Amino acid sequence: MKTVVKDKLTVEIYDTREQMGKAAGEKAAEIIKNLLSQKEVVNIIFAAAPSQNEMLKTLVNTSDIEWERVNAFHMDEYIGLPADAPQGFGNFLKDRIFEKLPFKTVNYIDCTAKNIEAECVRYSNLLK
């Protein structure tokens, strides 16, 4: 790994995507454990993209996180897809992390909602 500092930004450069994802997952795990040492329940929003695969895999394989105290959310979603569409961001996360760990809750954006504005309000209220 190579580290570059520019002003207040520290950039870590890895030789492979796998090394980068593992490092990101380890850092995320450290932050989650720290937050859980300070709070009863933690809310986490997960991004859904292939660029997250290695990080999510690292989190799934981290055994000392109390996932039962974590409420999981996903960041965004396509509108109008069938609920089981493989392109859905919620389904991406469901396959890679949400079904693999014992979260307190897993909260999905309803891509099949007839009233998009109402769904946005519902999900926003969950996030609050």
Disulfide bonds with the S-S distance in Angstrom:
none
